[in-house]
Amino acid sequence: MSTLEPRLNPGGYPDWIPFLQRYTIPDLPRPTSLKSEAMDLFNNLAVSRIPRWAFGARGISVIATRAITIHISKGETMFFAENDALGLYAAGQTPHEALEEFEHQVVHFVKHYESVAPRQLMGEALNRKKLFGKLFHRIAD
């Protein structure tokens, strides 16, 4: 499975939209396209929050020690995924693309801060290294 294909959870939904399971009414006919269902949902929401514990990109998997809340919002032409506490902001044509870009950023910064010695950093960069070191752990390469 490529990283561009959504991973399906037990309910048959991609893992980036687990909240759909809770709000799907079983008596209603299911849409023929999951993508259209997800897009309809996001088009009707101004902002959505998604908790994530696992992140993967470029063959690296990272797990968080606690749920990371990703705020998804829709701009005029793009979707945005962001977490102010981590200082990470990503954009994409679809919510999935924005979340995928967010995952790439998490993995990038975990790798970066693992490779940099604390004495090479100062100020906000040192604080972010400590934060990423406390929150994220690499589980596979």
C-alpha positions, 0 to 999 in steps of 0.5 A: 500500500502506498502512503498516498492510499488511505489506510482503512480502519475496521469500519471501512473508513480511512484512519484520518476520518475516524469520527465518521463511524460515530455519526453515520446513521446505519438506516441511511444508504451509504454513499457510493464514494467515500471520497464524496462522503468525506468531502461533503462532511468537510465542506459542511464544517468550518473547522474539525479536530482530529486526534492522532497518535501515529504518524508515518512518512518516507518509511519512518513511523513515529508514535506520540506519547499522547494524542496530537490534535490536528485542526483541519480547516477549509480555506477558499481553495485549500484545506489546512492541517495545523497544531499551534503547540507544535508549530506545524502547519500544512496545506493540501487540495483535500483534507487527506493531502493536508493531513499527509503533509502534516505527517511528513512535517512531524516525521521531518522534525522528529528526524531533525531534532534527533540528529541535532545536539542540544548545544547546537540550538538555542531559544525556541529551537531548543524548546521544540527539540525538548517538546518533540523528544518528549512527545514522539518516539520513532518505532520503525525505519 
